[in-house]
Amino acid sequence: MSFGDLRIFPPERMETEFPWVIWAIGWLALLKAFVWLAYEPVQPENILQLVAIKNLINIIPLIVFGIGVWNLRRWAMLGILIVAIGNLLFFIVNSQTLKAVMVHSEVQLYSIILSGVTLVFNGPVGDFLILCAAPSMLKQAKK
């Protein structure tokens, strides 16, 4: 499926020559858009509402920019960087929301593993990784 010259799943993203950073950032964007729907943190309602609003606002941009990144579009790469900066600022300004990203379990190993996953896909770690990939992404951009 495509929209003009923008394809949702461009086949070249699966070729060995395709830049792995671009491939990974595209998947990270798509996963950041939806993984937050898969768990329910136990936090006060005001914190959960704040995090839910942030996540709802991010869904469409993360999907569009993730697909755009796979299509090597500069506008998408700049867009995903802006979203990542915005998310990092959100967690800095609202530091109490970071608790909503952590997973608590009776088994400590599960807590560590699942919290690591959610920190990447819903928290500031994934946004930091996107910013770290900026030079490589922008180097690969077509338009």
Secondary structure, 3 states (H helix, E strand, C coil): CEECCEECCCHHHHCCCCCHHHHHHHHHHHHHHHHHHHCCCCCCHHHHHHHHHHHHHHHHHHHHHHHHHHCCCHHHHHHHHHHHHHHHHHHHHCHHHHHHCCCCCCCHHHHHHHHHHHHHHCCHHHHHHHHHCHHHHHHHCCC
